[in-house]
Amino acid sequence: MKYYIIAGEASGDLHGSNLIREIRKRDTAAEIRCWGGDKMEQAGASLVKHYSELAFMGFVEVIANLRTILRNIDFCKQDITEFSPDVIIFIDYPGFNLRIAAWAKQSGYRTIYYISPQVWAWKENRVKIIKSSIDKMLVILPFEKPFYEKWNYDVEYVGHPLIEVIDQFTASNPEIKPDEKLVALLPGSRRQEILKKLPVMLETTKMFPGLRFVVAKAPGLPDSFYEPLLAPYPNVTTASNATYALLMQSRAALVTSGTATLETALFGVPQVVCYKGNRISYLIAKRLIKVRYISLVNLIMDRLIVKELIQDDMNVNNLGQELKNLLAESPYRNRIETDYRELKSILQKGGNASAQAAESIWQFMQHPLQFSAGKK
């Protein structure tokens, strides 16, 4: 069969690559075309566009790049039409994917969503678009199934794909040992967010001359992007395509809000969650977002596990104080580590997400009418 998969971020590329491998186990003749990144291409898909060309975050930034976004949407529709897939699989990235999904459903394509948009956080009315455009929704967070049930929409919980990814990595790298003097800086994967957050993180390093700091570079950005930012900080080094190895060694971490907060928690590294964006975009988002937390760690546990420093609160003094708290052997650090173990236990109940998602997709494609008939 022919599969068209669309992911628009680094995390989508990771989870998409593992999904592709699992699909190929079930469909050895699978022909897969994708929007994503290097990992999806390495897994055997033909890459149409790299996510580094697609990552626009924030209201102001989206408006400024609207012409490019609309061109990408038109190109995607044309490419799908020429490829004529049996199914289109969407991975998160809702601003783009939901537009394509609505068109795809009207055009007669079968549609599956793997990794739900965060409609429970904001833009809840997008559920109406999802219900009308998506034949099958596969969710990865335990609270998403009851959320969709409120909308009379039956979704399938397949577990969180990071569990298998991180367990495989740690099992394959037993030689990597913790370093009490190492702190990880994870400033994100998009140019815009890195330029907002990394300078604050770097200034904070001056408060800790006895520690080593390592910046995890985004895979889609060249070294030349980071060099002028890091030049004034000779005690800060970088790591390319080695975020997991970095986290395995780190005593603590300063982490941009997003999937990286959950990855850091699953590696057991105490962290400060950071967010700083365009001021206008932030003010708009603040009025629209309905959830109490921005970190997946806190959202899944439904309580404050890790400190969140947002917008103006993300400054050198606050970051420095929170990092001091994390580095010390204290009840505070011990409590975070205990909560992390509980978090992992909750997510493990879902099983192997990539395998379950691929199996669900495969079964759906064998019996599409049966699944569509059961849709609420």
ZAMARGU-4260 file (C-alpha; in steps of 0.2 Angstrom, whole numbers, plus 5000, padded with zeros to 4 digits):
<rodrens>
0) 5000/5000/5000 | 5005/5018/4998 | 5006/5029/5014 | 5008/5048/5015 | 5014/5054/5032
5) 5015/5072/5037 | 5026/5078/5052 | 5032/5096/5055 | 5044/5095/5070 | 5059/5086/5077
10) 5048/5075/5088 | 5036/5071/5074 | 5051/5065/5064 | 5057/5054/5078 | 5040/5046/5081
15) 5036/5045/5063 | 5052/5036/5059 | 5048/5022/5072 | 5030/5021/5065 | 5037/5019/5048
20) 5048/5004/5054 | 5033/4996/5062 | 5022/4998/5046 | 5035/4990/5036 | 5035/4975/5047
25) 5017/4973/5043 | 5017/4979/5025 | 5034/4974/5017 | 5029/4982/5000 | 5024/4998/5008
30) 5028/5014/4998 | 5030/5029/5010 | 5031/5047/5005 | 5033/5060/5019 | 5035/5077/5026
35) 5047/5076/5041 | 5066/5074/5043 | 5081/5064/5042 | 5075/5050/5054 | 5059/5047/5043
40) 5070/5047/5028 | 5082/5035/5036 | 5068/5023/5041 | 5064/5021/5022 | 5052/5035/5017
45) 5054/5047/5002 | 5056/5064/5010 | 5047/5078/5001 | 5050/5093/5013 | 5061/5094/5029
50) 5053/5101/5045 | 5066/5114/5046 | 5057/5123/5032 | 5040/5122/5040 | 5043/5127/5058
55) 5034/5144/5062 | 5028/5146/5080 | 5018/5160/5087 | 5004/5171/5080 | 5015/5185/5074
60) 5028/5173/5066 | 5014/5163/5057 | 5007/5179/5050 | 5024/5185/5044 | 5027/5169/5035
65) 5009/5166/5029 | 5013/5167/5010 | 5026/5153/5013 | 5014/5142/5023 | 5000/5144/5010
70) 5012/5139/4996 | 5017/5124/5006 | 4999/5119/5008 | 4996/5120/4990 | 5011/5111/4986
75) 5007/5097/4998 | 4989/5095/4990 | 4997/5093/4973 | 5010/5081/4979 | 4997/5070/4988
80) 4986/5070/4972 | 5001/5065/4961 | 5006/5051/4973 | 4988/5045/4976 | 4991/5036/4993
85) 4979/5023/5001 | 4980/5033/5017 | 4986/5049/5024 | 4994/5049/5041 | 4995/5065/5051
90) 5007/5067/5066 | 5003/5082/5077 | 5007/5099/5068 | 4989/5104/5068 | 4990/5121/5060
95) 4996/5113/5044 | 4989/5096/5046 | 4971/5100/5049 | 4970/5110/5034 | 4976/5096/5023
100) 4965/5084/5032 | 4949/5093/5028 | 4954/5094/5010 | 4960/5076/5010 | 4943/5069/5017
105) 4933/5079/5005 | 4944/5072/4991 | 4940/5055/4996 | 4957/5050/5005 | 4957/5039/5021
110) 4964/5049/5035 | 4972/5044/5051 | 4979/5055/5065 | 4994/5049/5076 | 4998/5060/5091
115) 4983/5072/5093 | 4985/5090/5092 | 4984/5098/5109 | 4966/5103/5107 | 4963/5101/5126
120) 4975/5115/5129 | 4967/5128/5117 | 4957/5129/5101 | 4945/5115/5107 | 4934/5119/5093
125) 4946/5110/5082 | 4938/5094/5088 | 4924/5097/5076 | 4936/5098/5062 | 4945/5082/5068
130) 4928/5073/5069 | 4923/5077/5051 | 4940/5075/5044 | 4949/5060/5053 | 4944/5042/5051
135) 4954/5036/5065 | 4963/5046/5080 | 4977/5038/5089 | 4982/5047/5105 | 4997/5045/5116
140) 4992/5054/5132 | 4981/5045/5145 | 4970/5060/5148 | 4966/5062/5130 | 4954/5048/5128
145) 4942/5054/5141 | 4944/5072/5134 | 4938/5066/5117 | 4924/5056/5125 | 4916/5072/5131
150) 4915/5076/5112 | 4907/5059/5108 | 4922/5055/5098 | 4930/5037/5100 | 4949/5038/5100
155) 4962/5024/5103 | 4975/5026/5116 | 4991/5018/5111 | 5003/5023/5124 | 5017/5036/5123
160) 5031/5032/5110 | 5045/5040/5120 | 5045/5026/5133 | 5051/5013/5120 | 5063/5026/5112
165) 5071/5030/5128 | 5072/5012/5135 | 5080/5006/5119 | 5093/5020/5120 | 5098/5017/5138
170) 5099/4999/5136 | 5110/5001/5120 | 5122/5013/5129 | 5127/5006/5146 | 5144/5014/5145
175) 5137/5032/5147 | 5138/5037/5165 | 5132/5052/5175 | 5143/5067/5177 | 5139/5078/5193
180) 5147/5093/5185 | 5137/5093/5169 | 5121/5103/5165 | 5111/5101/5149 | 5104/5116/5139
185) 5089/5112/5128 | 5084/5128/5119 | 5072/5120/5107 | 5072/5115/5088 | 5066/5131/5080
190) 5076/5146/5076 | 5064/5158/5084 | 5063/5149/5100 | 5081/5147/5101 | 5085/5165/5098
195) 5073/5169/5112 | 5078/5157/5126 | 5097/5152/5123 | 5104/5169/5127 | 5096/5169/5144
200) 5102/5151/5147 | 5119/5156/5142 | 5120/5171/5153 | 5115/5160/5168 | 5130/5149/5165
205) 5141/5163/5172 | 5134/5160/5189 | 5141/5142/5189 | 5160/5143/5185 | 5163/5126/5192
210) 5151/5117/5180 | 5151/5111/5162 | 5136/5116/5151 | 5132/5108/5135 | 5119/5115/5122
215) 5109/5101/5113 | 5109/5107/5095 | 5094/5106/5084 | 5097/5093/5070 | 5090/5105/5056
220) 5101/5120/5060 | 5119/5123/5054 | 5133/5126/5066 | 5135/5144/5059 | 5118/5148/5067
225) 5125/5144/5085 | 5143/5150/5083 | 5139/5169/5086 | 5127/5165/5101 | 5140/5154/5110
230) 5156/5164/5106 | 5156/5174/5122 | 5154/5158/5132 | 5170/5148/5131 | 5165/5136/5145
235) 5149/5131/5135 | 5151/5117/5122 | 5138/5109/5111 | 5132/5092/5106 | 5125/5087/5089
240) 5113/5073/5087 | 5117/5068/5105 | 5103/5074/5116 | 5099/5058/5124 | 5117/5054/5128
245) 5118/5072/5135 | 5103/5069/5146 | 5110/5052/5152 | 5125/5061/5159 | 5117/5077/5166
250) 5115/5082/5184 | 5101/5095/5179 | 5094/5103/5164 | 5086/5119/5157 | 5073/5114/5145
255) 5062/5123/5132 | 5043/5118/5135 | 5038/5104/5123 | 5042/5086/5121 | 5059/5089/5128
260) 5052/5091/5145 | 5045/5074/5145 | 5061/5066/5137 | 5071/5075/5151 | 5059/5068/5165
265) 5060/5050/5157 | 5079/5051/5159 | 5077/5056/5177 | 5085/5073/5175 | 5078/5087/5187
270) 5074/5102/5176 | 5068/5119/5174 | 5055/5122/5161 | 5058/5138/5150 | 5046/5147/5139
275) 5049/5165/5131 | 5041/5170/5115 | 5036/5185/5105 | 5027/5197/5117 | 5012/5199/5106
280) 5010/5180/5103 | 5012/5177/5121 | 4999/5189/5126 | 4987/5181/5114 | 4991/5164/5119
285) 4989/5168/5137 | 4971/5173/5134 | 4967/5157/5124 | 4976/5143/5133 | 4965/5134/5145
290) 4977/5122/5154 | 4986/5126/5171 | 5004/5121/5165 | 5014/5121/5149 | 5025/5106/5153
295) 5019/5089/5148 | 5026/5082/5164 | 5015/5093/5175 | 5000/5091/5163 | 5001/5072/5164
300) 5003/5072/5182 | 4990/5086/5185 | 5001/5094/5197 | 5017/5105/5198 | 5031/5093/5197
305) 5044/5104/5188 | 5046/5123/5189 | 5040/5133/5174 | 5048/5150/5171 | 5037/5158/5158
310) 5040/5174/5148 | 5047/5188/5160 | 5049/5175/5174 | 5062/5167/5163 | 5077/5178/5167
315) 5095/5175/5173 | 5091/5177/5192 | 5076/5165/5192 | 5085/5152/5181 | 5101/5153/5192
320) 5091/5151/5208 | 5081/5136/5202 | 5096/5128/5195 | 5105/5130/5212 | 5089/5121/5220
325) 5091/5107/5207 | 5109/5104/5209 | 5109/5102/5228 | 5105/5085/5237 | 5089/5090/5245
330) 5071/5084/5248 | 5066/5095/5233 | 5077/5085/5221 | 5072/5069/5228 | 5054/5073/5227
335) 5056/5077/5208 | 5065/5060/5205 | 5051/5051/5214 | 5038/5060/5204 | 5047/5055/5188
340) 5046/5037/5192 | 5027/5038/5195 | 5026/5047/5178 | 5035/5033/5169 | 5024/5020/5177
345) 5008/5029/5171 | 5015/5030/5153 | 5021/5012/5153 | 5003/5006/5154 | 5000/5010/5136
350) 5012/4997/5129 | 5023/4999/5114 | 5015/5015/5105 | 5024/5013/5088 | 5019/4995/5087
355) 5001/4997/5093 | 4999/5012/5081 | 5006/5003/5066 | 4995/4988/5070 | 4979/4999/5072
360) 4983/5007/5055 | 4986/4990/5047 | 4969/4983/5054 | 4960/4999/5048 | 4967/4998/5031
365) 4961/4980/5030 | 4944/4984/5036 | 4941/5003/5033 | 4922/5001/5032 | 4921/4992/5048
370) 4930/5005/5057 | 4921/5020/5049 | 4904/5012/5053 | 4910/5011/5072 | 4914/5030/5072
375) 4903/5040/5084
</rodrens>
